[in-house]
Amino acid sequence: MTKEQQLGPLAGVRIVDLTSMISGPVATMMLADQGADVIKVEALDGDLVRGAGATRAGITSTFISSNRSKRALAVDLKTTAGVEALKKLLQTADVMVQNFRPGAIERMGFGEDVVRALRDDIIYVSISGFGDNGPYAHQRVYDPVIQALSGLAAIQADGETGRPKMIRTIIPDKTTAVTAAQAITAALFSRERTGKGQHIRLAMLDTMVAYLWPEGMGGFTLVGKEVKNARAQLSPDLIFKTQDGYITAGAMSNKEWRGMCAALGHLEWLEDPRFLTVNDRAVNATARISMTGEVLATNTSAYWLERLDAEGVPSAPVLSREEVITHPQIRANDLIHEYDHPIAGRIRQPRPAARFDQTPSGIQRPAPGLGEHSSEILAELGYSNEQIETLISQGVIGVMTPSE
């Protein structure tokens, strides 16, 4: 987790990260884990996420998990000297990412035309909630707003009351982050071939509608044969109560369905006209799941999981978050590691999910303190020690103090 260890498929790529909250920071964190030199540029009071959530020594768990592997520059962009510093930094950048509301970055003086004049082949990335135009474009946005507007909350609706429900994790924010990271690497690949940069525009709303489409909005794919409420949407979920806990089990193919019937001791279900084909079982999902649940309630989780596995039926226990960390499969994957963070102390993080055998990625450095690398970055841009001290004394840049 040091500068010297910075490796990965994106080593040598510099990304200037002007984003805050989750969608942008998680995108750039993924790229930083893959070796990119991501410089998080913050106002002097820092990203709001620095102070939101579980905290230790003034840094939150959410910030740690969204901004690891980055360096931090704190700068007042309302000052002429601050603007000049960022312009010098952008001249060295391959990518710039911002997630302000439409129009804000232009008012700050860093619209695409300005930035491209500094570096004509830069990848310029704009992440927004709703896009540049339309009745919602001016609005502030948080994850629940996109869950509501994209149809995700409706898909989660209670089967009995029809009341929409939110997913209790920020799916739109994090899905947008993954989409942004993929788009940035695609644009970098294109630049390698063409020598040209481009502007990537990504809206959270667009991300989620596209994400939901294959099955969540699948009833609207066939024009003229729309299904407004897919049966699967209205059926119970695949969480089953056993005598001592909860498990999930599902059978899609005919082979898996035969295994399910054998494991549950109900081979007669194979002859039930409601369940003869994959489509029959989808149409009659409510009955099928209810019948399955009644059987699973008669014994323990361990008993059923052993039988289901023996018959080749996809199944698993429903783990608590505490159990996830110590589960044998998680340990076999060498997924969760502990580190010593210089501010927060002992922390736990998952390694990057994608593993590269030729260009290994990994957590390059701990999430930075506010302005932790300001002096270092300015020195790299050619500022003298005296100039840096002057900018600090004038309140143009912020630096992390020893107490932080």
C-alpha positions as CSV (number, residue, x, y, z in Angstrom):
1,M,0.0,0.0,0.0
2,T,2.8,2.4,-0.9
3,K,3.7,4.4,-3.9
4,E,6.5,2.1,-4.8
5,Q,4.1,-0.8,-4.9
6,Q,1.8,0.8,-7.4
7,L,1.3,-1.8,-10.1
8,G,-1.6,-3.0,-12.3
9,P,-2.9,-2.8,-15.8
10,L,-3.5,1.0,-15.5
11,A,0.0,1.9,-14.1
12,G,1.1,5.1,-15.8
13,V,-2.4,6.5,-16.3
14,R,-3.2,9.7,-14.4
15,I,-6.8,10.5,-13.4
16,V,-7.9,13.8,-12.0
17,D,-10.9,13.0,-9.8
18,L,-13.2,16.0,-9.1
19,T,-16.0,13.7,-7.9
20,S,-17.7,13.4,-4.5
21,M,-20.1,11.1,-2.7
22,I,-20.2,7.6,-4.2
23,S,-20.7,7.1,-8.0
24,G,-17.6,9.0,-9.1
25,P,-15.3,8.1,-6.2
26,V,-16.0,4.4,-6.4
27,A,-15.4,4.4,-10.2
28,T,-12.0,6.1,-9.8
29,M,-11.2,3.9,-6.8
30,M,-11.6,0.8,-9.0
31,L,-9.2,2.3,-11.5
32,A,-6.7,3.3,-8.7
33,D,-6.7,-0.2,-7.5
34,Q,-5.8,-1.2,-11.0
35,G,-2.7,1.0,-10.9
36,A,-3.9,4.4,-12.1
37,D,-2.5,7.5,-10.3
38,V,-5.8,8.9,-9.2
39,I,-5.6,12.4,-7.6
40,K,-8.7,13.3,-5.6
41,V,-9.2,17.0,-5.8
42,E,-11.3,18.4,-3.0
43,A,-12.4,21.7,-1.7
44,L,-10.8,22.8,1.6
45,D,-13.7,21.4,3.6
46,G,-13.4,18.0,1.8
47,D,-15.8,15.5,0.3
48,L,-19.1,15.3,2.3
49,V,-18.6,11.5,2.7
50,R,-15.5,12.2,4.9
51,G,-17.9,13.1,7.7
52,A,-20.9,10.9,7.0
53,G,-21.2,7.5,8.7
54,A,-19.2,5.4,11.1
55,T,-16.0,7.3,11.9
56,R,-12.7,6.9,13.6
57,A,-10.2,9.7,14.1
58,G,-12.2,11.9,11.7
59,I,-12.4,9.5,8.7
60,T,-15.4,7.4,7.9
61,S,-15.7,3.8,6.8
62,T,-17.5,4.8,3.6
63,F,-14.8,7.3,2.6
64,I,-12.1,4.7,3.3
65,S,-13.9,2.1,1.1
66,S,-14.6,4.6,-1.7
67,N,-11.3,6.4,-1.9
68,R,-8.5,4.0,-1.2
69,S,-5.5,3.8,-3.5
70,K,-5.7,7.6,-4.3
71,R,-3.7,10.7,-3.5
72,A,-5.4,13.8,-2.2
73,L,-5.1,17.5,-3.2
74,A,-7.1,20.1,-1.3
75,V,-7.5,23.4,-3.2
76,D,-9.7,26.4,-3.2
77,L,-10.9,26.7,-6.8
78,K,-12.5,30.1,-6.1
79,T,-9.0,31.6,-6.1
80,T,-6.9,32.4,-9.1
81,A,-3.9,30.5,-7.8
82,G,-6.1,27.5,-7.1
83,V,-7.5,27.5,-10.6
84,E,-4.0,27.8,-12.0
85,A,-2.8,24.8,-9.9
86,L,-5.6,22.6,-11.2
87,K,-4.9,23.7,-14.8
88,K,-1.3,22.6,-14.4
89,L,-2.4,19.3,-13.0
90,L,-4.8,18.7,-15.9
91,Q,-2.1,19.2,-18.4
92,T,-0.5,16.0,-17.0
93,A,-3.7,14.0,-16.9
94,D,-5.1,11.3,-19.1
95,V,-8.6,11.4,-17.6
96,M,-10.7,14.0,-15.8
97,V,-13.9,12.9,-14.0
98,Q,-16.5,15.2,-12.5
99,N,-20.0,14.6,-11.2
100,F,-21.3,18.1,-10.5
101,R,-24.8,19.0,-11.7
102,P,-25.0,20.0,-15.3
103,G,-23.6,23.5,-15.9
104,A,-21.6,23.6,-12.6
105,I,-18.3,22.6,-14.0
106,E,-18.6,25.2,-16.7
107,R,-19.3,27.9,-14.1
108,M,-16.2,26.8,-12.2
109,G,-14.1,27.4,-15.4
110,F,-13.4,23.8,-16.3
111,G,-15.8,22.9,-19.0
112,E,-14.6,20.6,-21.8
113,D,-13.4,23.3,-24.1
114,V,-11.2,24.8,-21.4
115,V,-9.8,21.4,-20.3
116,R,-9.3,20.2,-23.9
117,A,-7.3,23.3,-24.6
118,L,-4.9,22.2,-21.8
119,R,-4.7,18.5,-22.9
120,D,-6.3,17.8,-26.3
121,D,-6.4,14.0,-25.9
122,I,-7.8,13.9,-22.4
123,I,-10.8,11.6,-21.6
124,Y,-13.3,14.0,-20.1
125,V,-16.0,12.3,-18.0
126,S,-19.2,13.8,-16.8
127,I,-21.4,11.8,-14.4
128,S,-24.8,13.2,-13.6
129,G,-28.1,12.0,-12.1
130,F,-30.5,12.6,-15.0
131,G,-28.4,13.8,-18.0
132,D,-27.8,17.3,-19.4
133,N,-31.4,18.1,-20.5
134,G,-35.0,17.4,-19.5
135,P,-37.3,18.3,-16.6
136,Y,-35.1,16.6,-13.9
137,A,-31.7,17.7,-15.2
138,H,-31.5,20.7,-12.7
139,Q,-32.4,18.6,-9.6
140,R,-30.1,17.3,-6.9
141,V,-30.0,13.6,-6.9
142,Y,-29.3,10.8,-4.4
143,D,-29.6,7.0,-4.9
144,P,-33.3,6.6,-3.7
145,V,-34.4,9.2,-6.3
146,I,-33.0,7.0,-9.1
147,Q,-34.4,3.8,-7.5
148,A,-37.8,5.5,-7.7
149,L,-37.5,7.0,-11.2
150,S,-35.9,4.0,-12.9
151,G,-38.6,1.5,-12.0
152,L,-36.3,-0.4,-9.5
153,A,-38.5,0.4,-6.5
154,A,-41.6,-0.8,-8.4
155,I,-39.9,-4.0,-9.3
156,Q,-39.3,-4.6,-5.6
157,A,-43.0,-4.0,-4.8
158,D,-44.6,-6.1,-2.1
159,G,-46.5,-9.0,-3.8
160,E,-49.5,-8.6,-1.5
161,T,-49.9,-4.8,-1.1
162,G,-48.2,-3.6,-4.3
163,R,-46.3,-1.0,-2.2
164,P,-42.9,-0.2,-3.9
165,K,-39.8,-0.9,-1.9
166,M,-36.2,0.4,-2.0
167,I,-33.3,-1.9,-2.1
168,R,-31.4,-1.2,1.1
169,T,-28.1,-0.6,-0.5
170,I,-27.1,2.1,-3.0
171,I,-27.4,0.0,-6.2
172,P,-27.7,3.0,-8.7
173,D,-24.7,4.8,-7.3
174,K,-22.5,1.7,-7.4
175,T,-23.8,0.4,-10.7
176,T,-23.0,3.8,-12.2
177,A,-19.5,3.6,-10.7
178,V,-18.9,0.2,-12.4
179,T,-20.3,1.5,-15.7
180,A,-18.1,4.6,-15.5
181,A,-15.0,2.6,-14.8
182,Q,-15.7,0.4,-17.8
183,A,-16.4,3.3,-20.0
184,I,-13.2,5.1,-19.0
185,T,-11.0,2.0,-19.8
186,A,-12.8,1.6,-23.1
187,A,-12.1,5.3,-24.0
188,L,-8.4,4.8,-23.0
189,F,-8.2,1.8,-25.2
190,S,-9.7,3.8,-28.1
191,R,-7.2,6.6,-27.5
192,E,-4.4,4.1,-27.8
193,R,-5.7,3.2,-31.3
194,T,-6.8,6.6,-32.5
195,G,-4.8,9.1,-30.5
196,K,-8.0,11.0,-29.7
197,G,-9.7,11.7,-26.4
198,Q,-13.4,12.0,-26.0
199,H,-16.2,13.2,-23.7
200,I,-18.0,10.4,-21.8
201,R,-21.5,11.4,-20.5
202,L,-23.1,9.1,-18.1
203,A,-26.4,9.5,-16.2
204,M,-27.4,7.4,-13.2
205,L,-30.9,7.2,-14.6
206,D,-29.7,5.8,-17.9
207,T,-27.4,3.4,-16.2
208,M,-30.2,1.9,-14.1
209,V,-32.8,1.6,-16.9
210,A,-30.2,-0.2,-19.0
211,Y,-29.2,-2.4,-16.0
212,L,-32.8,-3.4,-15.3
213,W,-33.8,-4.0,-18.9
214,P,-32.9,-7.7,-19.5
215,E,-35.3,-9.1,-17.0
216,G,-36.7,-6.2,-14.8
217,M,-38.1,-4.5,-17.9
218,G,-38.1,-7.5,-20.1
219,G,-41.9,-7.3,-20.4
220,F,-41.5,-4.3,-22.5
221,T,-39.0,-5.7,-25.0
222,L,-41.6,-7.2,-27.5
223,V,-43.5,-4.2,-29.0
224,G,-47.2,-5.1,-29.1
225,K,-46.8,-7.9,-26.6
226,E,-46.0,-5.8,-23.5
227,V,-46.5,-7.5,-20.1
228,K,-47.0,-4.7,-17.6
229,N,-46.5,-6.8,-14.5
230,A,-44.3,-9.8,-15.0
231,R,-45.5,-12.8,-13.0
232,A,-42.0,-13.2,-11.4
233,Q,-42.2,-9.7,-10.1
234,L,-45.4,-10.5,-8.2
235,S,-44.3,-13.9,-6.9
236,P,-42.5,-14.5,-3.6
237,D,-38.8,-14.2,-3.5
238,L,-36.4,-17.2,-3.1
239,I,-35.8,-16.9,0.6
240,F,-37.0,-20.0,2.5
241,K,-37.4,-20.4,6.2
242,T,-36.1,-23.6,7.7
243,Q,-36.4,-24.9,11.3
244,D,-33.3,-22.9,12.3
245,G,-32.7,-20.2,9.8
246,Y,-33.0,-19.2,6.1
247,I,-31.7,-20.6,2.9
248,T,-32.1,-19.9,-0.8
249,A,-32.5,-22.5,-3.5
250,G,-33.5,-22.2,-7.2
251,A,-34.1,-24.5,-10.1
252,M,-34.2,-23.1,-13.6
253,S,-33.3,-26.0,-16.0
254,N,-35.2,-29.2,-16.2
255,K,-32.2,-31.0,-14.7
256,E,-32.2,-28.7,-11.7
257,W,-35.9,-29.1,-11.3
258,R,-35.6,-32.9,-11.2
259,G,-32.9,-32.4,-8.6
260,M,-35.1,-30.1,-6.5
261,C,-38.0,-32.5,-6.6
262,A,-35.7,-35.4,-5.6
263,A,-34.0,-33.4,-2.8
264,L,-37.4,-32.4,-1.4
265,G,-38.9,-35.9,-1.7
266,H,-41.7,-34.9,-4.1
267,L,-40.9,-36.6,-7.4
268,E,-44.6,-36.4,-8.2
269,W,-44.1,-32.6,-9.0
270,L,-42.3,-33.7,-12.1
271,E,-45.7,-34.8,-13.5
272,D,-47.6,-31.7,-12.4
273,P,-48.8,-29.9,-15.5
274,R,-48.0,-26.5,-13.9
275,F,-44.3,-27.3,-13.7
276,L,-43.5,-29.4,-16.9
277,T,-41.3,-26.8,-18.7
278,V,-39.1,-23.8,-17.8
279,N,-41.9,-21.5,-18.9
280,D,-44.6,-23.4,-17.0
281,R,-42.6,-23.1,-13.8
282,A,-42.1,-19.3,-14.4
283,V,-45.8,-18.8,-15.1
284,N,-46.7,-20.7,-11.9
285,A,-43.8,-19.4,-9.8
286,T,-46.0,-18.4,-6.8
287,A,-47.4,-21.9,-6.4
288,R,-44.0,-23.5,-7.0
289,I,-42.2,-21.4,-4.5
290,S,-45.0,-21.7,-1.9
291,M,-44.9,-25.5,-2.2
292,T,-41.1,-25.5,-1.9
293,G,-41.2,-23.3,1.2
294,E,-43.7,-25.6,2.9
295,V,-41.3,-28.6,2.6
296,L,-38.2,-26.7,3.5
297,A,-39.8,-25.5,6.7
298,T,-39.8,-29.0,8.0
299,N,-36.1,-29.5,8.7
300,T,-32.9,-27.6,9.3
301,S,-30.8,-25.5,6.9
302,A,-27.9,-27.9,7.1
303,Y,-30.1,-30.9,6.3
304,W,-31.6,-29.3,3.2
305,L,-28.4,-27.7,1.9
306,E,-26.7,-31.1,2.0
307,R,-29.6,-32.7,0.1
308,L,-29.9,-29.9,-2.5
309,D,-26.1,-29.9,-3.1
310,A,-26.1,-33.6,-3.6
311,E,-28.8,-33.2,-6.3
312,G,-27.0,-30.4,-8.1
313,V,-29.5,-27.7,-7.1
314,P,-28.0,-24.1,-6.7
315,S,-28.5,-23.3,-3.0
316,A,-26.8,-21.4,-0.1
317,P,-27.5,-20.3,3.4
318,V,-28.7,-16.7,3.9
319,L,-25.8,-15.3,5.8
320,S,-25.7,-12.3,8.1
321,R,-23.1,-9.7,7.3
322,E,-20.9,-10.9,10.1
323,E,-21.1,-14.5,8.7
324,V,-20.1,-13.3,5.3
325,I,-16.7,-12.2,6.5
326,T,-15.8,-15.6,7.9
327,H,-17.6,-17.9,5.4
328,P,-15.3,-20.7,4.1
329,Q,-15.9,-19.7,0.4
330,I,-15.0,-16.1,1.2
331,R,-11.8,-17.3,2.9
332,A,-11.0,-19.7,0.0
333,N,-11.2,-16.7,-2.3
334,D,-8.8,-14.8,-0.2
335,L,-11.2,-11.9,-0.5
336,I,-11.1,-10.0,2.8
337,H,-7.9,-8.5,4.2
338,E,-7.0,-6.4,7.2
339,Y,-4.7,-3.3,7.0
340,D,-3.3,-0.7,9.2
341,H,-4.7,2.7,8.1
342,P,-2.5,5.6,9.3
343,I,-5.6,7.6,10.5
344,A,-8.3,5.1,11.2
345,G,-6.2,2.3,12.6
346,R,-6.9,-1.4,11.8
347,I,-9.4,-1.7,8.9
348,R,-10.9,-4.5,6.8
349,Q,-11.3,-4.3,3.0
350,P,-12.1,-6.7,0.2
351,R,-9.4,-7.0,-2.5
352,P,-10.3,-5.8,-6.0
353,A,-12.7,-8.4,-7.4
354,A,-10.9,-8.8,-10.8
355,R,-7.6,-10.6,-10.6
356,F,-5.0,-10.0,-13.4
357,D,-2.3,-12.7,-13.7
358,Q,0.1,-10.5,-15.7
359,T,-0.5,-7.1,-14.3
360,P,-1.6,-7.7,-10.7
361,S,-3.9,-5.1,-9.2
362,G,-4.4,-4.4,-5.5
363,I,-5.0,-1.7,-2.9
364,Q,-2.1,0.7,-3.7
365,R,-2.4,3.0,-0.6
366,P,-4.8,3.8,2.1
367,A,-7.6,6.3,1.6
368,P,-5.9,9.7,2.0
369,G,-6.5,12.4,4.6
370,L,-7.8,15.7,3.3
371,G,-4.9,17.4,1.5
372,E,-2.5,14.7,2.5
373,H,-0.6,14.8,-0.8
374,S,-1.1,18.5,-1.7
375,S,2.5,19.5,-1.3
376,E,3.8,16.3,-3.0
377,I,1.6,16.9,-6.0
378,L,2.4,20.5,-6.4
379,A,6.1,19.7,-6.2
380,E,5.6,17.3,-9.0
381,L,4.0,20.1,-11.1
382,G,7.1,22.3,-10.6
383,Y,6.2,24.4,-7.6
384,S,9.1,25.3,-5.4
385,N,8.9,24.8,-1.6
386,E,8.6,28.5,-1.1
387,Q,5.7,28.7,-3.6
388,I,3.9,25.8,-1.9
389,E,4.4,27.4,1.6
390,T,2.9,30.6,0.2
391,L,-0.1,28.8,-1.2
392,I,-0.6,27.1,2.2
393,S,-0.3,30.3,4.1
394,Q,-2.8,32.1,1.8
395,G,-5.3,29.3,2.2
396,V,-5.2,28.3,-1.5
397,I,-4.3,24.7,-0.7
398,G,-4.9,22.6,2.3
399,V,-2.5,20.1,3.8
400,M,-3.1,17.3,6.3
401,T,-1.8,18.3,9.7
402,P,0.0,15.7,12.0
403,S,-3.0,15.6,14.3
404,E,-5.2,14.4,11.4
